[in-house]
Amino acid sequence: MTDPIEQFRDALAAAGVILHPSATIRADGVLHRARSTDDKPGKVSCWYRLHLDAPVAGAGGSWKSGASVRWCSKRESALTAKERAELAARILRERAEAQAEQEARHRDAAARALRVWNDSAPAAARHPYLDRKGIAPGIARQSGGALVLPVVDFSGALHGLQFIAEDGGKKFLSGMAKQGHFIPSGGTPSPDRPLWITEGHATACTLSALQPGVVVIAACDAGNLLSVATEARKRWSGIDLVVCPDFDAIGCQKGQEAAEKARARIMKPDRLPSDLPAWVSDWNDWQQFRRQGVRS
């Protein structure tokens, strides 16, 4: 029989949870964190748990990508009734433990976010990223050379932060809860004003300046458009809701899905010229192209 630890590692990799070659899998039934191949030194974005007692089985995933997998060394049809019962009980037990672990990570990230936010100064008006994007500092703060943006929920509670470097590099505070949360880039959502949802902060600031009567928020990325839009619809059933994705294939796909499931309108670049430069990928780029005709 093939080594179950290697089988488990292969199952993780097939699901997109690729552990760093230096990561050793401990088969003790305990939840462990592990470094992925693309984690920087000191970072551990993966988790796993492996049992060697019958039935030999495990689970693992990535907090960074959201990928996860459950694995068993035997096909379900080959399991005995006792093994099925043991596996089902184990899954319920471990699901509760994993949920508690994730909630603890989120609480810790929210506390760290509040400390960093409180220690950050108002963003410089001539920050290179703001200059290049043609947007005002707005709510942004600054820590060192990086812009600091709050990631909140619809009650206003702070859950995390996004950092944007001078060269435009972006990262989120590790461990934060992002699903359904957003950057309030252009006002505070309310039931009596239209709500537009973009992917990124610069796009939200651009549309907010163009549409003063509209509240514009940034969902952080295309993958979060759906959760933010559906949460807004759940909170305010009658709100005028518009999803404003980026122009690329992923943005169009995720934006359409979010608009359909949240019963929202979608803002598409259908009427823009067909010969736009390749770098024009969102509404901020479009504004830069219109104003200057140069790469943003």
C-alpha angles and dihedrals in degrees: 000000000000115000105274091216091058090043088054092048089052091050090052091050092048088056092050096261099123113180121211112259088245093057112107117206113224112203099205101116092251125124110255134183120224140183119253124217091258098044116114116237110287094023123109114185099161132079134191144168125197130186121197095187114095122317092037103218144141147175135216144166150162124261088199100055101020092234116145140168141189117212136188127184090223130056113252091244090057095054119106120233089255092051091049091052092047092048093049092050091046092051092052092047094048094044089058092047092049091050091051090049092051093048090051090052090050093049091049092049092049091052092049090047092055092051093049093044092051091048094049122097126224110281118264111255091228097047106152094238093049091047092050093048094043094232134130122246091252110161094347120122128191136231113185105317095334128095113231120213126185121237108206143165128240091272090058096250114149114238103164149328140253119215121204118192124214090260092052097259110151134203137163128227107270117254096016124142107245104165111108092001129111149179111261093222099157111027139310117299115247134168095245099058131062113261121215121190122204132176101239139034098241091052091049092051091049095051091043090057091048094047109038094177093056130082110224124194132180118231090203094239143002093267091060097051093090097051093045094046094047091046090052091049091048091052096045112022095186101042120128098245126188127181114210108188127179118268099251125100095261092048092050093048096046092041093053091048092049093048093050097047095042093044090238136142119250128223108219130183090232095127097047119107113277093224097063116144114265092247092065097094104144142018094274090055088049091054091049090050092050094046102039111005089224135112113278 
